[in-house]
Each structure stands twice: as C-alpha cells, then as structure tokens.
Amino acid sequence: MSKHLNCSDLKQQLDQQELLISQLMHIVASTNKRVSIIEKNVPNDITSESSNTSALPTPSSLPVR
C-alpha cells in the first residue's frame, strides 16, 4: 500500500496540515481565554489549593479529650 507522492502532493499535504494546526491553535487559544474568564468568576476559596487543604482538620483544630 505504498504510495509515491510527488512534490505537489507533498505540498498539498503540508498546506492542509498547516491549516489544521492553525485551526487547532485558535481552538486552544479560545479555550484558554474561556478558562481564564471562568477562573476570574469563581471565588478564590474554591480555586485556591491552599484553602482546600486548610478545610481539612488539623491536629490543633480537633477537640481535646
């Protein structure tokens, strides 16, 4: 199933790949922009990793028996 490609076939494939890569880059940039907007609208206590760990009980916050 080997197919010999001539220069014009290779150029056409490269042009198509270039177009697909460009479209993919636009999708990634758009997604990144949306994520940034969502992150700005979500309260910091939900997105902050340190606040998530501080919600766990620490030895000093546990009741003493």
PDB file of N, CA, C and O in Angstrom:
ATOM      1  N   MET A   1       0.825  -1.193   0.000  1.00  0.00           N
ATOM      2  CA  MET A   1       0.000   0.000   0.000  1.00  0.00           C
ATOM      3  C   MET A   1       0.870   1.259   0.000  1.00  0.00           C
ATOM      4  O   MET A   1       0.425   2.335   0.399  1.00  0.00           O
ATOM      5  N   SER A   2       2.098   1.107  -0.447  1.00  0.00           N
ATOM      6  CA  SER A   2       2.963   2.282  -0.504  1.00  0.00           C
ATOM      7  C   SER A   2       2.580   3.148  -1.690  1.00  0.00           C
ATOM      8  O   SER A   2       2.335   2.661  -2.793  1.00  0.00           O
ATOM      9  N   LYS A   3       2.536   4.419  -1.436  1.00  0.00           N
ATOM     10  CA  LYS A   3       2.123   5.373  -2.464  1.00  0.00           C
ATOM     11  C   LYS A   3       3.247   6.383  -2.646  1.00  0.00           C
ATOM     12  O   LYS A   3       3.701   7.001  -1.683  1.00  0.00           O
ATOM     13  N   HIS A   4       3.681   6.542  -3.861  1.00  0.00           N
ATOM     14  CA  HIS A   4       4.726   7.517  -4.144  1.00  0.00           C
ATOM     15  C   HIS A   4       4.077   8.880  -4.347  1.00  0.00           C
ATOM     16  O   HIS A   4       3.206   9.051  -5.200  1.00  0.00           O
ATOM     17  N   LEU A   5       4.513   9.830  -3.558  1.00  0.00           N
ATOM     18  CA  LEU A   5       3.958  11.176  -3.649  1.00  0.00           C
ATOM     19  C   LEU A   5       4.909  12.074  -4.416  1.00  0.00           C
ATOM     20  O   LEU A   5       6.122  12.034  -4.210  1.00  0.00           O
ATOM     21  N   ASN A   6       4.357  12.870  -5.287  1.00  0.00           N
ATOM     22  CA  ASN A   6       5.205  13.843  -5.969  1.00  0.00           C
ATOM     23  C   ASN A   6       5.228  15.139  -5.164  1.00  0.00           C
ATOM     24  O   ASN A   6       4.541  15.257  -4.149  1.00  0.00           O
ATOM     25  N   CYS A   7       6.000  16.088  -5.609  1.00  0.00           N
ATOM     26  CA  CYS A   7       6.184  17.338  -4.862  1.00  0.00           C
ATOM     27  C   CYS A   7       4.877  18.090  -4.641  1.00  0.00           C
ATOM     28  O   CYS A   7       4.657  18.641  -3.563  1.00  0.00           O
ATOM     29  N   SER A   8       4.018  18.120  -5.641  1.00  0.00           N
ATOM     30  CA  SER A   8       2.761  18.862  -5.484  1.00  0.00           C
ATOM     31  C   SER A   8       1.841  18.183  -4.472  1.00  0.00           C
ATOM     32  O   SER A   8       1.111  18.860  -3.748  1.00  0.00           O
ATOM     33  N   ASP A   9       1.872  16.833  -4.418  1.00  0.00           N
ATOM     34  CA  ASP A   9       1.078  16.121  -3.407  1.00  0.00           C
ATOM     35  C   ASP A   9       1.597  16.424  -2.004  1.00  0.00           C
ATOM     36  O   ASP A   9       0.818  16.653  -1.079  1.00  0.00           O
ATOM     37  N   LEU A  10       2.910  16.422  -1.862  1.00  0.00           N
ATOM     38  CA  LEU A  10       3.504  16.734  -0.559  1.00  0.00           C
ATOM     39  C   LEU A  10       3.185  18.158  -0.138  1.00  0.00           C
ATOM     40  O   LEU A  10       2.864  18.407   1.024  1.00  0.00           O
ATOM     41  N   LYS A  11       3.271  19.090  -1.074  1.00  0.00           N
ATOM     42  CA  LYS A  11       2.954  20.487  -0.764  1.00  0.00           C
ATOM     43  C   LYS A  11       1.502  20.612  -0.340  1.00  0.00           C
ATOM     44  O   LYS A  11       1.193  21.345   0.600  1.00  0.00           O
ATOM     45  N   GLN A  12       0.606  19.905  -1.020  1.00  0.00           N
ATOM     46  CA  GLN A  12      -0.813  19.956  -0.675  1.00  0.00           C
ATOM     47  C   GLN A  12      -1.040  19.404   0.735  1.00  0.00           C
ATOM     48  O   GLN A  12      -1.810  19.968   1.513  1.00  0.00           O
ATOM     49  N   GLN A  13      -0.364  18.298   1.056  1.00  0.00           N
ATOM     50  CA  GLN A  13      -0.499  17.734   2.400  1.00  0.00           C
ATOM     51  C   GLN A  13       0.050  18.684   3.459  1.00  0.00           C
ATOM     52  O   GLN A  13      -0.557  18.851   4.516  1.00  0.00           O
ATOM     53  N   LEU A  14       1.184  19.302   3.184  1.00  0.00           N
ATOM     54  CA  LEU A  14       1.759  20.254   4.134  1.00  0.00           C
ATOM     55  C   LEU A  14       0.852  21.460   4.335  1.00  0.00           C
ATOM     56  O   LEU A  14       0.682  21.936   5.457  1.00  0.00           O
ATOM     57  N   ASP A  15       0.270  21.951   3.244  1.00  0.00           N
ATOM     58  CA  ASP A  15      -0.654  23.083   3.344  1.00  0.00           C
ATOM     59  C   ASP A  15      -1.871  22.712   4.182  1.00  0.00           C
ATOM     60  O   ASP A  15      -2.346  23.512   4.988  1.00  0.00           O
ATOM     61  N   GLN A  16      -2.374  21.489   3.986  1.00  0.00           N
ATOM     62  CA  GLN A  16      -3.533  21.036   4.760  1.00  0.00           C
ATOM     63  C   GLN A  16      -3.170  20.903   6.238  1.00  0.00           C
ATOM     64  O   GLN A  16      -3.943  21.298   7.111  1.00  0.00           O
ATOM     65  N   GLN A  17      -1.988  20.343   6.513  1.00  0.00           N
ATOM     66  CA  GLN A  17      -1.551  20.218   7.903  1.00  0.00           C
ATOM     67  C   GLN A  17      -1.358  21.588   8.542  1.00  0.00           C
ATOM     68  O   GLN A  17      -1.703  21.788   9.707  1.00  0.00           O
ATOM     69  N   GLU A  18      -0.814  22.521   7.789  1.00  0.00           N
ATOM     70  CA  GLU A  18      -0.623  23.885   8.296  1.00  0.00           C
ATOM     71  C   GLU A  18      -1.964  24.513   8.668  1.00  0.00           C
ATOM     72  O   GLU A  18      -2.084  25.176   9.698  1.00  0.00           O
ATOM     73  N   LEU A  19      -2.967  24.298   7.823  1.00  0.00           N
ATOM     74  CA  LEU A  19      -4.302  24.825   8.096  1.00  0.00           C
ATOM     75  C   LEU A  19      -4.896  24.184   9.352  1.00  0.00           C
ATOM     76  O   LEU A  19      -5.465  24.874  10.197  1.00  0.00           O
ATOM     77  N   LEU A  20      -4.762  22.866   9.469  1.00  0.00           N
ATOM     78  CA  LEU A  20      -5.300  22.167  10.637  1.00  0.00           C
ATOM     79  C   LEU A  20      -4.599  22.608  11.921  1.00  0.00           C
ATOM     80  O   LEU A  20      -5.249  22.795  12.950  1.00  0.00           O
ATOM     81  N   ILE A  21      -3.286  22.773  11.866  1.00  0.00           N
ATOM     82  CA  ILE A  21      -2.540  23.234  13.042  1.00  0.00           C
ATOM     83  C   ILE A  21      -2.972  24.641  13.427  1.00  0.00           C
ATOM     84  O   ILE A  21      -3.121  24.946  14.610  1.00  0.00           O
ATOM     85  N   SER A  22      -3.172  25.490  12.442  1.00  0.00           N
ATOM     86  CA  SER A  22      -3.624  26.853  12.702  1.00  0.00           C
ATOM     87  C   SER A  22      -5.001  26.851  13.371  1.00  0.00           C
ATOM     88  O   SER A  22      -5.238  27.587  14.328  1.00  0.00           O
ATOM     89  N   GLN A  23      -5.901  26.014  12.853  1.00  0.00           N
ATOM     90  CA  GLN A  23      -7.239  25.918  13.452  1.00  0.00           C
ATOM     91  C   GLN A  23      -7.149  25.404  14.881  1.00  0.00           C
ATOM     92  O   GLN A  23      -7.848  25.900  15.766  1.00  0.00           O
ATOM     93  N   LEU A  24      -6.296  24.417  15.111  1.00  0.00           N
ATOM     94  CA  LEU A  24      -6.126  23.865  16.452  1.00  0.00           C
ATOM     95  C   LEU A  24      -5.579  24.916  17.412  1.00  0.00           C
ATOM     96  O   LEU A  24      -6.019  24.995  18.559  1.00  0.00           O
ATOM     97  N   MET A  25      -4.627  25.720  16.955  1.00  0.00           N
ATOM     98  CA  MET A  25      -4.069  26.775  17.801  1.00  0.00           C
ATOM     99  C   MET A  25      -5.135  27.805  18.176  1.00  0.00           C
ATOM    100  O   MET A  25      -5.153  28.299  19.303  1.00  0.00           O
ATOM    101  N   HIS A  26      -6.017  28.126  17.238  1.00  0.00           N
ATOM    102  CA  HIS A  26      -7.112  29.052  17.537  1.00  0.00           C
ATOM    103  C   HIS A  26      -8.065  28.451  18.571  1.00  0.00           C
ATOM    104  O   HIS A  26      -8.541  29.156  19.461  1.00  0.00           O
ATOM    105  N   ILE A  27      -8.342  27.157  18.457  1.00  0.00           N
ATOM    106  CA  ILE A  27      -9.222  26.485  19.419  1.00  0.00           C
ATOM    107  C   ILE A  27      -8.586  26.498  20.806  1.00  0.00           C
ATOM    108  O   ILE A  27      -9.260  26.777  21.798  1.00  0.00           O
ATOM    109  N   VAL A  28      -7.296  26.197  20.877  1.00  0.00           N
ATOM    110  CA  VAL A  28      -6.592  26.193  22.165  1.00  0.00           C
ATOM    111  C   VAL A  28      -6.604  27.589  22.785  1.00  0.00           C
ATOM    112  O   VAL A  28      -6.852  27.733  23.982  1.00  0.00           O
ATOM    113  N   ALA A  29      -6.339  28.611  21.981  1.00  0.00           N
ATOM    114  CA  ALA A  29      -6.335  29.986  22.491  1.00  0.00           C
ATOM    115  C   ALA A  29      -7.718  30.388  22.981  1.00  0.00           C
ATOM    116  O   ALA A  29      -7.845  31.034  24.022  1.00  0.00           O
ATOM    117  N   SER A  30      -8.745  30.014  22.244  1.00  0.00           N
ATOM    118  CA  SER A  30     -10.116  30.341  22.637  1.00  0.00           C
ATOM    119  C   SER A  30     -10.491  29.634  23.935  1.00  0.00           C
ATOM    120  O   SER A  30     -11.119  30.225  24.814  1.00  0.00           O
ATOM    121  N   THR A  31     -10.104  28.367  24.049  1.00  0.00           N
ATOM    122  CA  THR A  31     -10.387  27.605  25.266  1.00  0.00           C
ATOM    123  C   THR A  31      -9.658  28.215  26.454  1.00  0.00           C
ATOM    124  O   THR A  31     -10.229  28.333  27.538  1.00  0.00           O
ATOM    125  N   ASN A  32      -8.409  28.599  26.260  1.00  0.00           N
ATOM    126  CA  ASN A  32      -7.629  29.220  27.331  1.00  0.00           C
ATOM    127  C   ASN A  32      -8.277  30.519  27.791  1.00  0.00           C
ATOM    128  O   ASN A  32      -8.315  30.810  28.987  1.00  0.00           O
ATOM    129  N   LYS A  33      -8.786  31.296  26.842  1.00  0.00           N
ATOM    130  CA  LYS A  33      -9.450  32.553  27.183  1.00  0.00           C
ATOM    131  C   LYS A  33     -10.705  32.281  28.012  1.00  0.00           C
ATOM    132  O   LYS A  33     -10.967  32.973  28.995  1.00  0.00           O
ATOM    133  N   ARG A  34     -11.479  31.270  27.610  1.00  0.00           N
ATOM    134  CA  ARG A  34     -12.697  30.929  28.358  1.00  0.00           C
ATOM    135  C   ARG A  34     -12.372  30.457  29.761  1.00  0.00           C
ATOM    136  O   ARG A  34     -13.052  30.828  30.718  1.00  0.00           O
ATOM    137  N   VAL A  35     -11.329  29.637  29.891  1.00  0.00           N
ATOM    138  CA  VAL A  35     -10.923  29.153  31.210  1.00  0.00           C
ATOM    139  C   VAL A  35     -10.504  30.325  32.089  1.00  0.00           C
ATOM    140  O   VAL A  35     -10.843  30.366  33.271  1.00  0.00           O
ATOM    141  N   SER A  36      -9.774  31.270  31.524  1.00  0.00           N
ATOM    142  CA  SER A  36      -9.352  32.448  32.292  1.00  0.00           C
ATOM    143  C   SER A  36     -10.556  33.240  32.784  1.00  0.00           C
ATOM    144  O   SER A  36     -10.576  33.703  33.924  1.00  0.00           O
ATOM    145  N   ILE A  37     -11.557  33.395  31.925  1.00  0.00           N
ATOM    146  CA  ILE A  37     -12.772  34.117  32.314  1.00  0.00           C
ATOM    147  C   ILE A  37     -13.491  33.371  33.431  1.00  0.00           C
ATOM    148  O   ILE A  37     -13.943  33.984  34.398  1.00  0.00           O
ATOM    149  N   ILE A  38     -13.597  32.051  33.304  1.00  0.00           N
ATOM    150  CA  ILE A  38     -14.270  31.246  34.331  1.00  0.00           C
ATOM    151  C   ILE A  38     -13.513  31.353  35.648  1.00  0.00           C
ATOM    152  O   ILE A  38     -14.125  31.511  36.704  1.00  0.00           O
ATOM    153  N   GLU A  39     -12.180  31.268  35.595  1.00  0.00           N
ATOM    154  CA  GLU A  39     -11.381  31.358  36.816  1.00  0.00           C
ATOM    155  C   GLU A  39     -11.572  32.703  37.506  1.00  0.00           C
ATOM    156  O   GLU A  39     -11.574  32.769  38.735  1.00  0.00           O
ATOM    157  N   LYS A  40     -11.732  33.770  36.738  1.00  0.00           N
ATOM    158  CA  LYS A  40     -11.949  35.089  37.336  1.00  0.00           C
ATOM    159  C   LYS A  40     -13.312  35.175  38.009  1.00  0.00           C
ATOM    160  O   LYS A  40     -13.479  35.921  38.973  1.00  0.00           O
ATOM    161  N   ASN A  41     -14.294  34.414  37.507  1.00  0.00           N
ATOM    162  CA  ASN A  41     -15.644  34.480  38.048  1.00  0.00           C
ATOM    163  C   ASN A  41     -15.888  33.518  39.203  1.00  0.00           C
ATOM    164  O   ASN A  41     -16.897  33.631  39.899  1.00  0.00           O
ATOM    165  N   VAL A  42     -14.975  32.575  39.416  1.00  0.00           N
ATOM    166  CA  VAL A  42     -15.129  31.617  40.507  1.00  0.00           C
ATOM    167  C   VAL A  42     -14.453  32.201  41.741  1.00  0.00           C
ATOM    168  O   VAL A  42     -13.342  32.723  41.648  1.00  0.00           O
ATOM    169  N   PRO A  43     -15.109  32.120  42.895  1.00  0.00           N
ATOM    170  CA  PRO A  43     -14.495  32.662  44.118  1.00  0.00           C
ATOM    171  C   PRO A  43     -13.139  32.020  44.401  1.00  0.00           C
ATOM    172  O   PRO A  43     -12.927  30.843  44.110  1.00  0.00           O
ATOM    173  N   ASN A  44     -12.233  32.798  44.967  1.00  0.00           N
ATOM    174  CA  ASN A  44     -10.875  32.314  45.232  1.00  0.00           C
ATOM    175  C   ASN A  44     -10.839  31.122  46.170  1.00  0.00           C
ATOM    176  O   ASN A  44      -9.962  30.269  46.037  1.00  0.00           O
ATOM    177  N   ASP A  45     -11.768  31.039  47.116  1.00  0.00           N
ATOM    178  CA  ASP A  45     -11.719  29.939  48.071  1.00  0.00           C
ATOM    179  C   ASP A  45     -12.000  28.596  47.408  1.00  0.00           C
ATOM    180  O   ASP A  45     -11.652  27.552  47.960  1.00  0.00           O
ATOM    181  N   ILE A  46     -12.623  28.606  46.237  1.00  0.00           N
ATOM    182  CA  ILE A  46     -12.869  27.347  45.532  1.00  0.00           C
ATOM    183  C   ILE A  46     -11.659  26.981  44.680  1.00  0.00           C
ATOM    184  O   ILE A  46     -11.282  25.811  44.613  1.00  0.00           O
ATOM    185  N   THR A  47     -11.057  27.955  44.038  1.00  0.00           N
ATOM    186  CA  THR A  47      -9.955  27.674  43.122  1.00  0.00           C
ATOM    187  C   THR A  47      -8.613  27.568  43.824  1.00  0.00           C
ATOM    188  O   THR A  47      -7.687  26.957  43.291  1.00  0.00           O
ATOM    189  N   SER A  48      -8.490  28.141  44.988  1.00  0.00           N
ATOM    190  CA  SER A  48      -7.207  28.146  45.682  1.00  0.00           C
ATOM    191  C   SER A  48      -6.922  26.784  46.293  1.00  0.00           C
ATOM    192  O   SER A  48      -7.745  26.242  47.030  1.00  0.00           O
ATOM    193  N   GLU A  49      -5.755  26.233  45.986  1.00  0.00           N
ATOM    194  CA  GLU A  49      -5.393  24.931  46.518  1.00  0.00           C
ATOM    195  C   GLU A  49      -5.151  25.008  48.019  1.00  0.00           C
ATOM    196  O   GLU A  49      -5.495  24.076  48.747  1.00  0.00           O
ATOM    197  N   SER A  50      -4.570  26.094  48.489  1.00  0.00           N
ATOM    198  CA  SER A  50      -4.249  26.204  49.905  1.00  0.00           C
ATOM    199  C   SER A  50      -5.513  26.231  50.758  1.00  0.00           C
ATOM    200  O   SER A  50      -5.514  25.719  51.878  1.00  0.00           O
ATOM    201  N   SER A  51      -6.588  26.824  50.242  1.00  0.00           N
ATOM    202  CA  SER A  51      -7.814  26.854  51.027  1.00  0.00           C
ATOM    203  C   SER A  51      -8.462  25.481  51.070  1.00  0.00           C
ATOM    204  O   SER A  51      -9.131  25.143  52.046  1.00  0.00           O
ATOM    205  N   ASN A  52      -8.270  24.681  50.017  1.00  0.00           N
ATOM    206  CA  ASN A  52      -8.820  23.332  50.032  1.00  0.00           C
ATOM    207  C   ASN A  52      -8.127  22.486  51.089  1.00  0.00           C
ATOM    208  O   ASN A  52      -8.782  21.687  51.759  1.00  0.00           O
ATOM    209  N   THR A  53      -6.833  22.639  51.253  1.00  0.00           N
ATOM    210  CA  THR A  53      -6.133  21.858  52.263  1.00  0.00           C
ATOM    211  C   THR A  53      -6.419  22.409  53.651  1.00  0.00           C
ATOM    212  O   THR A  53      -6.383  21.659  54.627  1.00  0.00           O
ATOM    213  N   SER A  54      -6.700  23.696  53.760  1.00  0.00           N
ATOM    214  CA  SER A  54      -6.983  24.246  55.081  1.00  0.00           C
ATOM    215  C   SER A  54      -8.369  23.836  55.569  1.00  0.00           C
ATOM    216  O   SER A  54      -8.675  23.981  56.752  1.00  0.00           O
ATOM    217  N   ALA A  55      -9.204  23.327  54.673  1.00  0.00           N
ATOM    218  CA  ALA A  55     -10.526  22.866  55.082  1.00  0.00           C
ATOM    219  C   ALA A  55     -10.427  21.530  55.816  1.00  0.00           C
ATOM    220  O   ALA A  55     -11.358  21.133  56.516  1.00  0.00           O
ATOM    221  N   LEU A  56      -9.303  20.841  55.656  1.00  0.00           N
ATOM    222  CA  LEU A  56      -9.123  19.572  56.349  1.00  0.00           C
ATOM    223  C   LEU A  56      -8.779  19.844  57.809  1.00  0.00           C
ATOM    224  O   LEU A  56      -8.097  20.820  58.122  1.00  0.00           O
ATOM    225  N   PRO A  57      -9.254  18.978  58.699  1.00  0.00           N
ATOM    226  CA  PRO A  57      -8.948  19.202  60.125  1.00  0.00           C
ATOM    227  C   PRO A  57      -7.457  19.050  60.395  1.00  0.00           C
ATOM    228  O   PRO A  57      -6.803  18.146  59.874  1.00  0.00           O
ATOM    229  N   THR A  58      -6.947  19.929  61.200  1.00  0.00           N
ATOM    230  CA  THR A  58      -5.553  19.843  61.624  1.00  0.00           C
ATOM    231  C   THR A  58      -5.545  19.388  63.072  1.00  0.00           C
ATOM    232  O   THR A  58      -6.559  19.526  63.757  1.00  0.00           O
ATOM    233  N   PRO A  59      -4.444  18.856  63.556  1.00  0.00           N
ATOM    234  CA  PRO A  59      -4.419  18.387  64.951  1.00  0.00           C
ATOM    235  C   PRO A  59      -4.823  19.472  65.948  1.00  0.00           C
ATOM    236  O   PRO A  59      -5.457  19.167  66.958  1.00  0.00           O
ATOM    237  N   SER A  60      -4.471  20.723  65.686  1.00  0.00           N
ATOM    238  CA  SER A  60      -4.808  21.784  66.635  1.00  0.00           C
ATOM    239  C   SER A  60      -6.295  22.131  66.601  1.00  0.00           C
ATOM    240  O   SER A  60      -6.811  22.712  67.555  1.00  0.00           O
ATOM    241  N   SER A  61      -6.996  21.781  65.511  1.00  0.00           N
ATOM    242  CA  SER A  61      -8.417  22.118  65.440  1.00  0.00           C
ATOM    243  C   SER A  61      -9.310  20.991  65.956  1.00  0.00           C
ATOM    244  O   SER A  61     -10.518  21.173  66.107  1.00  0.00           O
ATOM    245  N   LEU A  62      -8.723  19.841  66.221  1.00  0.00           N
ATOM    246  CA  LEU A  62      -9.522  18.720  66.724  1.00  0.00           C
ATOM    247  C   LEU A  62      -9.795  18.914  68.214  1.00  0.00           C
ATOM    248  O   LEU A  62      -8.963  19.453  68.944  1.00  0.00           O
ATOM    249  N   PRO A  63     -10.972  18.468  68.655  1.00  0.00           N
ATOM    250  CA  PRO A  63     -11.286  18.608  70.094  1.00  0.00           C
ATOM    251  C   PRO A  63     -10.364  17.736  70.946  1.00  0.00           C
ATOM    252  O   PRO A  63      -9.995  16.627  70.561  1.00  0.00           O
ATOM    253  N   VAL A  64     -10.009  18.263  72.098  1.00  0.00           N
ATOM    254  CA  VAL A  64      -9.140  17.529  73.017  1.00  0.00           C
ATOM    255  C   VAL A  64     -10.015  16.718  73.947  1.00  0.00           C
ATOM    256  O   VAL A  64     -11.001  17.225  74.483  1.00  0.00           O
ATOM    257  N   ARG A  65      -9.657  15.455  74.141  1.00  0.00           N
ATOM    258  CA  ARG A  65     -10.469  14.591  75.026  1.00  0.00           C
ATOM    259  C   ARG A  65      -9.883  14.509  76.398  1.00  0.00           C
ATOM    260  O   ARG A  65     -10.432  13.830  77.265  1.00  0.00           O
TER     261      ARG A  65
END
